[in-house]
Amino acid sequence: MMTPLRRIAATTAAALMLAACSPGTSGNGIKEATVQDIIAKVTAAVAVKNTVQITGNVALLGKDAKVDVKFDASGKAATGTLVVDGGNIVVIAAGGHAYLTLDQKAVGLLGLSGIAAAFLAGQCIDVGQTGSASGLIPGFAGKLLGGNPADVFFKDTTVTKGAVVTVNGAEAQALNITDATAPTVKTELDIATNGDPLPVRAVITDSKDNSTSTLTFANWGTPVSATAPTGCLDVGSLGGFPGGTGSTPSPSASPTH
């Protein structure tokens, strides 16, 4: 079972990738292209402009969370925040590791109080290596931190062509995406039909909990930098806290870069 702390990591970031660049003045052929050609074009465009800012809302811990994260796939860097029911979670990926810092209210959402809550509030937690994130951070964020961001939507999924829609006043081609490993989840991924064929929005619905997450992607190609914090706790040492498996909390050795 995914613990609350790991569910936060999984959503971070994300979770955490893909967005809208400024639309051009002429069509890019996406509307006329086959699904296979669209996937190829989007994958190629993301590989070139693989930094992005993701904003929007996601369902997290049974509540609506606000997301604002900048992400660099090639350097495995990310920096941003999640705000859940007034609780603030700072997200950083740098030096091959991902880190979370929760304030007092965010820690309370994990069901902690007293000494445990006071101990974790404001404490940086190293949640694992981004290169092997699919093992420690499952789902969306694990894919983002582990490779090409286009894989988040296209790898091991079924994709069909949807309607032409309008996103923030600009035309986009919708793709309807399902994943056999998550049969209750449906994703509409909207691709810009002018300029570079990059995703501009994702609307993700889950009939299991009747939730809808809407993510907007912007500032493709803008450099993203992040510095690994020091003195962080290793998530594996948090034996008495959500997400932990060890027994004695201890600071991790933050990577140098």
JOSULVEN-V666914 format. One record per residue. N is the residue number from 0. SS is DSSP state (H for helix, E for strand, C for the rest). PHI is phi as a letter, one per 30 degrees, with the letter a starting at -180 (* if undefined). BURIAL is + if it has 9 or more other ideal C-beta (glycine too) atoms within 8 Angstrom, else -. Layout:
N:SS:PHI:BURIAL / N:SS:PHI:BURIAL
This chain:
0:C:*:- / 1:C:d:- / 2:C:d:- / 3:H:e:+ / 4:H:d:+ / 5:H:d:+ / 6:H:d:+ / 7:H:d:+ / 8:H:d:+ / 9:H:d:+ / 10:H:d:+ / 11:C:e:+ / 12:C:h:+ / 13:C:a:+ / 14:C:f:+ / 15:C:*:+ / 16:C:l:+ / 17:C:k:+ / 18:C:a:+ / 19:E:c:+ / 20:C:c:+ / 21:C:d:- / 22:C:d:+ / 23:C:d:- / 24:C:c:- / 25:C:b:- / 26:E:d:- / 27:C:c:+ / 28:C:i:- / 29:C:d:+ / 30:C:d:- / 31:C:d:- / 32:C:d:+ / 33:C:d:- / 34:H:e:+ / 35:H:d:- / 36:H:d:- / 37:H:d:+ / 38:H:e:+ / 39:H:d:- / 40:H:d:+ / 41:H:d:+ / 42:H:e:+ / 43:H:d:- / 44:H:d:+ / 45:H:d:+ / 46:H:d:- / 47:H:d:- / 48:C:c:+ / 49:C:c:+ / 50:E:c:+ / 51:E:a:+ / 52:E:c:+ / 53:E:c:+ / 54:E:b:+ / 55:E:k:+ / 56:E:b:+ / 57:E:b:+ / 58:E:d:+ / 59:E:b:+ / 60:C:h:+ / 61:C:i:- / 62:E:b:+ / 63:E:d:- / 64:E:c:+ / 65:E:c:+ / 66:E:c:+ / 67:E:b:- / 68:E:b:+ / 69:E:c:+ / 70:E:b:+ / 71:E:b:+ / 72:C:d:+ / 73:C:d:- / 74:C:c:- / 75:C:h:+ / 76:E:c:+ / 77:E:a:+ / 78:E:a:+ / 79:E:l:+ / 80:E:b:+ / 81:E:b:+ / 82:E:c:+ / 83:E:b:+ / 84:C:h:- / 85:C:i:- / 86:E:c:+ / 87:E:c:+ / 88:E:b:+ / 89:E:c:- / 90:E:c:+ / 91:E:b:+ / 92:E:b:+ / 93:E:a:+ / 94:C:h:- / 95:C:i:- / 96:E:b:+ / 97:E:c:+ / 98:E:b:+ / 99:E:b:+ / 100:E:b:+ / 101:E:c:+ / 102:C:d:+ / 103:H:e:+ / 104:H:d:+ / 105:H:d:+ / 106:H:d:+ / 107:H:d:+ / 108:C:d:+ / 109:C:d:+ / 110:C:i:- / 111:C:c:+ / 112:C:a:- / 113:H:i:- / 114:H:d:- / 115:H:d:+ / 116:H:d:+ / 117:H:d:- / 118:H:d:- / 119:H:d:+ / 120:C:d:+ / 121:C:i:- / 122:C:c:+ / 123:E:d:+ / 124:E:b:+ / 125:E:d:+ / 126:E:c:+ / 127:E:k:+ / 128:E:d:+ / 129:H:d:+ / 130:H:d:- / 131:H:c:+ / 132:H:d:+ / 133:H:d:+ / 134:H:d:- / 135:H:c:+ / 136:C:c:+ / 137:C:d:- / 138:C:i:- / 139:H:e:+ / 140:H:d:+ / 141:H:d:+ / 142:H:d:+ / 143:H:d:+ / 144:H:d:+ / 145:H:c:+ / 146:C:l:- / 147:C:e:+ / 148:C:d:+ / 149:C:d:+ / 150:H:d:+ / 151:H:e:+ / 152:H:c:+ / 153:H:c:+ / 154:C:d:- / 155:C:h:- / 156:C:b:+ / 157:E:c:- / 158:E:b:+ / 159:E:b:- / 160:E:d:+ / 161:E:c:+ / 162:E:d:- / 163:E:d:- / 164:E:b:+ / 165:E:c:- / 166:E:b:+ / 167:C:h:- / 168:C:i:- / 169:E:c:+ / 170:E:d:+ / 171:E:b:+ / 172:E:c:+ / 173:E:d:+ / 174:E:c:+ / 175:E:c:+ / 176:E:b:+ / 177:E:b:+ / 178:C:b:+ / 179:H:d:- / 180:H:d:- / 181:H:b:- / 182:C:d:- / 183:C:d:- / 184:E:c:+ / 185:E:b:+ / 186:E:b:+ / 187:E:c:+ / 188:E:c:+ / 189:E:c:+ / 190:E:c:+ / 191:E:e:+ / 192:C:c:+ / 193:E:b:+ / 194:C:i:+ / 195:C:d:+ / 196:C:d:+ / 197:C:c:+ / 198:E:d:+ / 199:E:c:+ / 200:E:a:+ / 201:E:b:+ / 202:E:c:+ / 203:E:c:+ / 204:E:c:+ / 205:E:b:+ / 206:C:d:- / 207:C:d:- / 208:C:c:- / 209:C:h:- / 210:E:c:- / 211:E:b:- / 212:E:c:+ / 213:E:b:+ / 214:E:c:+ / 215:E:c:+ / 216:E:c:+ / 217:E:b:+ / 218:C:h:+ / 219:C:e:+ / 220:C:i:- / 221:C:d:- / 222:C:e:- / 223:C:b:+ / 224:C:b:- / 225:C:b:+ / 226:C:c:- / 227:C:d:+ / 228:C:d:+ / 229:C:c:- / 230:C:i:- / 231:C:d:+ / 232:E:d:+ / 233:E:d:+ / 234:H:e:+ / 235:H:d:- / 236:H:c:+ / 237:C:d:+ / 238:C:d:+ / 239:C:c:- / 240:C:b:+ / 241:C:e:+ / 242:C:j:+ / 243:C:c:+ / 244:C:b:- / 245:C:c:+ / 246:C:b:- / 247:C:b:- / 248:C:d:+ / 249:C:b:- / 250:E:d:- / 251:C:d:+ / 252:C:d:- / 253:C:d:+ / 254:C:d:+ / 255:C:c:- / 256:C:a:-
